[in-house]
């Protein structure tokens, strides 16, 4: 069982460099960080978790800047976006960012992606929420072309460019693994374009039939990473019985001294499963 950490990196919590060093020193497998470019002041879309939207959503740092900073101070920690909002990102720029990060980190990138839930946020990026699924699929396809072809081109409904050169290419070949967040729509995306499922922390009992459904849709055994898992032995054991590849302990966004104490406790739990 691989054990990593998922968190929101903001201007109010531990900084990227000390966080990365702390995770590497304690033997965690990976770090996955959330993204929101901004939060509209007037929002109709309800928060999926219910109630008021937590402040951390308003204050996330750019994930590629955070992960590049962490890459510079770590040696083996895997660097994941959890999730990058592809519906809000230019695919040529994102392809360049991912490939550059994979190069400077020595091939440690995991591209966690999703279509997003905040309709007003994506509208501010010029994205129609009703077609964001098709948009995400095209942007993923376009990025794969940019990562793998010396002279790449793409012509689709939303993404269109004639032959171009884009370097660097990712260190990982053919490109860094793509972990897809979401449920039913994500299963179809995984079947066509993804390498693994980035699942929210439903209970093991709730997750089991979803894994079976994913296998049915994808037609293959898909690796599963579970996001925001409580850092307890019982939780790890429960997901382990399902055969998931990795769990990500949820790390609250708090100041450095408190964060380090929580990571010490999490590391003690993780050590039991290595």
BAKOL-793207 format. One record per residue (C-alpha): residue in one letter; x negated, y, z negated; residue number from 0. Coordinates in nm, 4 decimals. Layout:
BEGIN
+------+----------+----------+----------+-----+
: code :       px :       py :       pz : pos :
+------+----------+----------+----------+-----+
:    A :        X :        Y :        Z : NUM :
...
+------+----------+----------+----------+-----+
***
This chain:
BEGIN
+------+----------+----------+----------+-----+
: code :       px :       py :       pz : pos :
+------+----------+----------+----------+-----+
:    X :   0.0000 :   0.0000 :   0.0000 :   0 :
:    X :  -0.1400 :   0.3363 :   0.1036 :   1 :
:    X :  -0.0604 :   0.6253 :  -0.1291 :   2 :
:    X :  -0.0764 :   0.9904 :  -0.0317 :   3 :
:    X :   0.0792 :   1.3173 :  -0.1409 :   4 :
:    X :   0.3472 :   1.5408 :   0.0099 :   5 :
:    X :   0.3863 :   1.9037 :  -0.0926 :   6 :
:    X :   0.4613 :   2.2624 :   0.0035 :   7 :
:    X :   0.1472 :   2.4768 :   0.0140 :   8 :
:    X :   0.2402 :   2.8384 :  -0.0635 :   9 :
:    X :   0.0817 :   3.1621 :  -0.1827 :  10 :
:    X :   0.2008 :   3.0855 :  -0.5371 :  11 :
:    X :   0.0482 :   2.7415 :  -0.5927 :  12 :
:    X :  -0.2919 :   2.5773 :  -0.5763 :  13 :
:    X :  -0.5024 :   2.6892 :  -0.2804 :  14 :
:    X :  -0.5764 :   2.4615 :   0.0155 :  15 :
:    X :  -0.9465 :   2.4042 :  -0.0561 :  16 :
:    X :  -0.9135 :   2.3034 :  -0.4236 :  17 :
:    X :  -0.6103 :   2.0904 :  -0.3374 :  18 :
:    X :  -0.7978 :   1.9059 :  -0.0652 :  19 :
:    X :  -1.1031 :   1.8455 :  -0.2817 :  20 :
:    X :  -0.8858 :   1.7198 :  -0.5681 :  21 :
:    X :  -0.7032 :   1.4727 :  -0.3450 :  22 :
:    X :  -1.0232 :   1.3435 :  -0.1853 :  23 :
:    X :  -1.1975 :   1.3037 :  -0.5212 :  24 :
:    X :  -0.9033 :   1.1080 :  -0.6641 :  25 :
:    X :  -0.8911 :   0.8655 :  -0.3731 :  26 :
:    X :  -0.5569 :   0.9583 :  -0.2212 :  27 :
:    X :  -0.5046 :   0.8336 :   0.1327 :  28 :
:    X :  -0.3430 :   1.1401 :   0.2874 :  29 :
:    X :  -0.1778 :   1.4792 :   0.2502 :  30 :
:    X :   0.1403 :   1.5800 :   0.4333 :  31 :
:    X :   0.2506 :   1.9436 :   0.4139 :  32 :
:    X :   0.5797 :   2.1100 :   0.5002 :  33 :
:    X :   0.6363 :   2.3936 :   0.7453 :  34 :
:    X :   0.8767 :   2.6850 :   0.7792 :  35 :
:    X :   0.7668 :   2.9840 :   0.9861 :  36 :
:    X :   1.0161 :   3.2082 :   0.8037 :  37 :
:    X :   1.3588 :   3.1958 :   0.6400 :  38 :
:    X :   1.6319 :   3.4212 :   0.7806 :  39 :
:    X :   1.7766 :   3.6577 :   0.5208 :  40 :
:    X :   2.1278 :   3.5777 :   0.6404 :  41 :
:    X :   2.1749 :   3.2043 :   0.6751 :  42 :
:    X :   2.4850 :   2.9991 :   0.7523 :  43 :
:    X :   2.3087 :   2.6623 :   0.7623 :  44 :
:    X :   2.3461 :   2.4835 :   0.4272 :  45 :
:    X :   2.0359 :   2.3511 :   0.2546 :  46 :
:    X :   2.0358 :   1.9712 :   0.3077 :  47 :
:    X :   1.9374 :   1.9165 :  -0.0553 :  48 :
:    X :   2.2417 :   2.1083 :  -0.1773 :  49 :
:    X :   2.2620 :   2.4300 :  -0.3748 :  50 :
:    X :   2.0301 :   2.7263 :  -0.3270 :  51 :
:    X :   1.7295 :   2.7002 :  -0.1008 :  52 :
:    X :   1.4177 :   2.6658 :  -0.3228 :  53 :
:    X :   1.1686 :   2.9526 :  -0.3114 :  54 :
:    X :   0.8916 :   2.7293 :  -0.1763 :  55 :
:    X :   1.0709 :   2.7205 :   0.1602 :  56 :
:    X :   1.0269 :   3.0961 :   0.1919 :  57 :
:    X :   0.6540 :   3.0946 :   0.1207 :  58 :
:    X :   0.4862 :   2.8101 :   0.3117 :  59 :
:    X :   0.1451 :   2.8786 :   0.4629 :  60 :
:    X :   0.0807 :   2.7879 :   0.8250 :  61 :
:    X :   0.0132 :   2.4113 :   0.8244 :  62 :
:    X :  -0.2719 :   2.4098 :   1.0738 :  63 :
:    X :  -0.4630 :   2.6806 :   0.8885 :  64 :
:    X :  -0.4103 :   2.4917 :   0.5615 :  65 :
:    X :  -0.5174 :   2.1580 :   0.7065 :  66 :
:    X :  -0.8222 :   2.3063 :   0.8793 :  67 :
:    X :  -0.9329 :   2.4568 :   0.5491 :  68 :
:    X :  -0.8864 :   2.1190 :   0.3813 :  69 :
:    X :  -1.0691 :   1.9373 :   0.6619 :  70 :
:    X :  -1.3772 :   2.1509 :   0.5905 :  71 :
:    X :  -1.3970 :   2.0427 :   0.2243 :  72 :
:    X :  -1.3013 :   1.6739 :   0.2540 :  73 :
:    X :  -1.4498 :   1.3654 :   0.4132 :  74 :
:    X :  -1.1835 :   1.0966 :   0.4401 :  75 :
:    X :  -0.8441 :   1.2443 :   0.3518 :  76 :
:    X :  -0.5908 :   1.2070 :   0.6347 :  77 :
:    X :  -0.4310 :   1.5387 :   0.7318 :  78 :
:    X :  -0.0604 :   1.5313 :   0.8120 :  79 :
:    X :   0.2073 :   1.7795 :   0.9028 :  80 :
:    X :   0.5210 :   1.6814 :   0.7193 :  81 :
:    X :   0.6898 :   1.8032 :   0.9258 :  82 :
:    X :   0.5828 :   2.0375 :   1.2047 :  83 :
:    X :   0.8879 :   2.2008 :   1.3600 :  84 :
:    X :   0.8278 :   2.1255 :   1.7268 :  85 :
:    X :   1.1492 :   2.3024 :   1.8289 :  86 :
:    X :   0.9894 :   2.6253 :   1.7066 :  87 :
:    X :   0.6416 :   2.5775 :   1.8567 :  88 :
:    X :   0.4970 :   2.6409 :   2.2012 :  89 :
:    X :   0.3758 :   2.2988 :   2.3196 :  90 :
:    X :   0.0555 :   2.4242 :   2.4828 :  91 :
:    X :  -0.0489 :   2.6103 :   2.1685 :  92 :
:    X :   0.0466 :   2.3202 :   1.9436 :  93 :
:    X :  -0.1440 :   2.0747 :   2.1639 :  94 :
:    X :  -0.4511 :   2.2975 :   2.1300 :  95 :
:    X :  -0.4082 :   2.3261 :   1.7507 :  96 :
:    X :  -0.3667 :   1.9523 :   1.6976 :  97 :
:    X :  -0.6613 :   1.8616 :   1.9214 :  98 :
:    X :  -0.8846 :   2.1256 :   1.7611 :  99 :
:    X :  -0.7974 :   2.0050 :   1.4107 : 100 :
:    X :  -0.8566 :   1.6436 :   1.5125 : 101 :
:    X :  -1.1978 :   1.7413 :   1.6461 : 102 :
:    X :  -1.3167 :   1.9427 :   1.3460 : 103 :
:    X :  -1.1836 :   1.6818 :   1.1007 : 104 :
:    X :  -1.3490 :   1.3890 :   1.2770 : 105 :
:    X :  -1.0217 :   1.2291 :   1.3848 : 106 :
:    X :  -0.8129 :   1.2515 :   1.0677 : 107 :
:    X :  -0.4900 :   1.4094 :   1.1965 : 108 :
:    X :  -0.1389 :   1.2653 :   1.1688 : 109 :
:    X :   0.1229 :   1.4651 :   1.3605 : 110 :
:    X :   0.4420 :   1.4508 :   1.1550 : 111 :
:    X :   0.7199 :   1.6121 :   1.3561 : 112 :
:    X :   1.0915 :   1.6817 :   1.3427 : 113 :
:    X :   1.3673 :   1.8798 :   1.5074 : 114 :
:    X :   1.4457 :   2.0884 :   1.1982 : 115 :
:    X :   1.7680 :   2.1731 :   1.0136 : 116 :
:    X :   1.7730 :   2.5542 :   0.9750 : 117 :
:    X :   1.9673 :   2.6725 :   1.2796 : 118 :
:    X :   1.9097 :   3.0436 :   1.2236 : 119 :
:    X :   1.5358 :   2.9855 :   1.1898 : 120 :
:    X :   1.5118 :   2.8049 :   1.5212 : 121 :
:    X :   1.7376 :   3.0592 :   1.6924 : 122 :
:    X :   1.4849 :   3.3301 :   1.6014 : 123 :
:    X :   1.2336 :   3.1314 :   1.8073 : 124 :
:    X :   1.4671 :   3.1312 :   2.1073 : 125 :
:    X :   1.5753 :   2.7713 :   2.0513 : 126 :
:    X :   1.9349 :   2.6625 :   2.1039 : 127 :
:    X :   2.0171 :   2.4327 :   1.8092 : 128 :
:    X :   2.2528 :   2.2258 :   2.0227 : 129 :
:    X :   1.9747 :   2.1197 :   2.2619 : 130 :
:    X :   1.6828 :   2.1040 :   2.0187 : 131 :
:    X :   1.6596 :   1.7247 :   2.0380 : 132 :
:    X :   1.5971 :   1.7260 :   2.4111 : 133 :
:    X :   1.3593 :   2.0197 :   2.3672 : 134 :
:    X :   1.1536 :   1.8328 :   2.1061 : 135 :
:    X :   1.1310 :   1.5259 :   2.3273 : 136 :
:    X :   1.0066 :   1.7287 :   2.6234 : 137 :
:    X :   0.7525 :   1.9162 :   2.4161 : 138 :
:    X :   0.6173 :   1.5891 :   2.2787 : 139 :
:    X :   0.5917 :   1.4479 :   2.6297 : 140 :
:    X :   0.4161 :   1.7625 :   2.7496 : 141 :
:    X :   0.1683 :   1.7537 :   2.4617 : 142 :
:    X :   0.0861 :   1.3914 :   2.5339 : 143 :
:    X :   0.0034 :   1.4896 :   2.8916 : 144 :
:    X :  -0.2165 :   1.7757 :   2.7705 : 145 :
:    X :  -0.3993 :   1.5452 :   2.5286 : 146 :
:    X :  -0.4620 :   1.2624 :   2.7742 : 147 :
:    X :  -0.5013 :   1.4145 :   3.1218 : 148 :
:    X :  -0.7985 :   1.6149 :   3.2420 : 149 :
:    X :  -0.5622 :   1.8099 :   3.4653 : 150 :
:    X :  -0.2147 :   1.8069 :   3.3080 : 151 :
:    X :   0.1177 :   1.9222 :   3.4424 : 152 :
:    X :   0.4768 :   1.8920 :   3.3286 : 153 :
:    X :   0.8103 :   1.9763 :   3.4873 : 154 :
:    X :   1.1231 :   1.9332 :   3.2794 : 155 :
:    X :   1.4435 :   2.0977 :   3.1663 : 156 :
:    X :   1.2743 :   2.3159 :   2.9038 : 157 :
:    X :   0.8987 :   2.2793 :   2.9592 : 158 :
:    X :   0.7435 :   2.3625 :   3.2929 : 159 :
:    X :   0.3820 :   2.4179 :   3.3929 : 160 :
:    X :   0.1720 :   2.3448 :   3.6990 : 161 :
:    X :  -0.1659 :   2.1685 :   3.6631 : 162 :
:    X :  -0.3747 :   2.3079 :   3.3782 : 163 :
:    X :  -0.6934 :   2.2281 :   3.1904 : 164 :
:    X :  -0.6810 :   2.2064 :   2.8115 : 165 :
:    X :  -0.9713 :   2.1220 :   2.5846 : 166 :
:    X :  -1.0673 :   1.9940 :   2.3387 : 167 :
:    X :  -0.9116 :   1.6534 :   2.3696 : 168 :
:    X :  -0.8295 :   1.4770 :   2.0417 : 169 :
:    X :  -1.0924 :   1.2517 :   1.8886 : 170 :
:    X :  -0.8268 :   0.9868 :   1.8315 : 171 :
:    X :  -0.7334 :   0.8159 :   2.1550 : 172 :
:    X :  -0.5092 :   0.8449 :   2.3333 : 173 :
:    X :  -0.3946 :   1.1070 :   2.0781 : 174 :
:    X :  -0.3285 :   1.1355 :   1.7026 : 175 :
:    X :  -0.0421 :   0.9196 :   1.5725 : 176 :
:    X :   0.3012 :   1.0809 :   1.5886 : 177 :
:    X :   0.5200 :   1.0266 :   1.2807 : 178 :
:    X :   0.8829 :   1.1212 :   1.3398 : 179 :
:    X :   1.1102 :   1.2525 :   1.0671 : 180 :
:    X :   1.4890 :   1.2167 :   1.0689 : 181 :
:    X :   1.7333 :   0.9271 :   1.0935 : 182 :
:    X :   1.9445 :   0.8112 :   1.3901 : 183 :
:    X :   1.8212 :   1.0631 :   1.6484 : 184 :
:    X :   1.4687 :   1.0093 :   1.5176 : 185 :
:    X :   1.4950 :   0.6340 :   1.5771 : 186 :
:    X :   1.5503 :   0.6899 :   1.9481 : 187 :
:    X :   1.2625 :   0.9406 :   1.9522 : 188 :
:    X :   1.0354 :   0.6880 :   1.7798 : 189 :
:    X :   1.1326 :   0.4205 :   2.0307 : 190 :
:    X :   1.0300 :   0.6444 :   2.3203 : 191 :
:    X :   0.7584 :   0.8717 :   2.1833 : 192 :
:    X :   0.6616 :   0.7918 :   1.8234 : 193 :
:    X :   0.4200 :   0.5712 :   1.6362 : 194 :
:    X :   0.5781 :   0.5646 :   1.2887 : 195 :
:    X :   0.8804 :   0.6793 :   1.0883 : 196 :
:    X :   0.8396 :   0.9523 :   0.8262 : 197 :
:    X :   1.1369 :   0.8714 :   0.6048 : 198 :
:    X :   1.2829 :   1.0799 :   0.3256 : 199 :
:    X :   1.2743 :   0.9171 :  -0.0162 : 200 :
:    X :   1.6030 :   0.7335 :  -0.0181 : 201 :
:    X :   1.6088 :   0.4614 :  -0.2798 : 202 :
:    X :   1.4619 :   0.1305 :  -0.1608 : 203 :
:    X :   1.8146 :  -0.0102 :  -0.1547 : 204 :
:    X :   1.9293 :   0.2710 :   0.0752 : 205 :
:    X :   1.6161 :   0.2554 :   0.2880 : 206 :
:    X :   1.6243 :  -0.1184 :   0.3610 : 207 :
:    X :   1.9184 :  -0.1157 :   0.6086 : 208 :
:    X :   1.7755 :   0.1963 :   0.7770 : 209 :
:    X :   1.4480 :   0.0144 :   0.8411 : 210 :
:    X :   1.6417 :  -0.2719 :   0.9965 : 211 :
:    X :   1.8342 :  -0.0245 :   1.2103 : 212 :
:    X :   1.5079 :   0.1420 :   1.3192 : 213 :
:    X :   1.3631 :  -0.1935 :   1.4247 : 214 :
:    X :   1.6783 :  -0.2679 :   1.6219 : 215 :
:    X :   1.6685 :   0.0658 :   1.8063 : 216 :
:    X :   1.2923 :   0.0655 :   1.8664 : 217 :
:    X :   1.2699 :  -0.3003 :   1.9589 : 218 :
:    X :   0.9551 :  -0.3405 :   1.7538 : 219 :
:    X :   0.8222 :  -0.3335 :   1.3978 : 220 :
:    X :   0.7609 :   0.0349 :   1.3225 : 221 :
:    X :   0.5297 :   0.1462 :   1.0380 : 222 :
:    X :   0.7116 :   0.3481 :   0.7706 : 223 :
:    X :   0.5784 :   0.6280 :   0.5499 : 224 :
:    X :   0.8158 :   0.7497 :   0.2774 : 225 :
:    X :   0.8082 :   1.1209 :   0.1957 : 226 :
:    X :   0.8527 :   1.2751 :  -0.1529 : 227 :
:    X :   0.8426 :   0.9571 :  -0.3616 : 228 :
:    X :   0.8535 :   0.9853 :  -0.7426 : 229 :
:    X :   0.5044 :   0.9041 :  -0.8767 : 230 :
:    X :   0.6026 :   0.5967 :  -1.0774 : 231 :
:    X :   0.4941 :   0.2314 :  -1.0571 : 232 :
:    X :   0.8584 :   0.1274 :  -1.0203 : 233 :
:    X :   0.9032 :   0.3460 :  -0.7126 : 234 :
:    X :   0.5865 :   0.2150 :  -0.5488 : 235 :
:    X :   0.6827 :  -0.1446 :  -0.6213 : 236 :
:    X :   1.0316 :  -0.0918 :  -0.4794 : 237 :
:    X :   0.9063 :   0.0479 :  -0.1518 : 238 :
:    X :   0.6296 :  -0.2104 :  -0.1430 : 239 :
:    X :   0.8883 :  -0.4877 :  -0.1397 : 240 :
:    X :   1.0244 :  -0.3357 :   0.1815 : 241 :
:    X :   0.6826 :  -0.3560 :   0.3452 : 242 :
:    X :   0.6418 :   0.0177 :   0.3994 : 243 :
:    X :   0.2933 :   0.1232 :   0.5044 : 244 :
:    X :   0.2588 :   0.4303 :   0.2826 : 245 :
:    X :   0.4341 :   0.6275 :   0.0102 : 246 :
:    X :   0.3774 :   0.9980 :  -0.0459 : 247 :
:    X :   0.4045 :   1.1145 :  -0.4063 : 248 :
:    X :   0.5820 :   1.4481 :  -0.4274 : 249 :
:    X :   0.3585 :   1.7177 :  -0.5755 : 250 :
:    X :   0.5429 :   2.0268 :  -0.7059 : 251 :
:    X :   0.4009 :   2.3627 :  -0.6005 : 252 :
:    X :   0.2449 :   2.5011 :  -0.9188 : 253 :
:    X :  -0.0784 :   2.6793 :  -1.0203 : 254 :
:    X :  -0.4125 :   2.5006 :  -0.9909 : 255 :
:    X :  -0.4623 :   2.3896 :  -1.3509 : 256 :
:    X :  -0.1163 :   2.2337 :  -1.3692 : 257 :
:    X :  -0.1579 :   2.0751 :  -1.0261 : 258 :
:    X :  -0.4824 :   1.9049 :  -1.1247 : 259 :
:    X :  -0.3209 :   1.7602 :  -1.4351 : 260 :
:    X :  -0.0340 :   1.6190 :  -1.2299 : 261 :
:    X :  -0.2765 :   1.4728 :  -0.9756 : 262 :
:    X :  -0.4670 :   1.2986 :  -1.2555 : 263 :
:    X :  -0.1448 :   1.1303 :  -1.3652 : 264 :
:    X :  -0.0544 :   1.0380 :  -1.0071 : 265 :
:    X :  -0.4028 :   0.8967 :  -0.9464 : 266 :
:    X :  -0.3642 :   0.6642 :  -1.2448 : 267 :
:    X :  -0.0455 :   0.5247 :  -1.0910 : 268 :
:    X :  -0.2016 :   0.4966 :  -0.7443 : 269 :
:    X :  -0.5032 :   0.3098 :  -0.8824 : 270 :
:    X :  -0.2779 :   0.0221 :  -0.9854 : 271 :
:    X :  -0.1945 :  -0.0510 :  -0.6219 : 272 :
:    X :  -0.5338 :  -0.0334 :  -0.4550 : 273 :
+------+----------+----------+----------+-----+
***
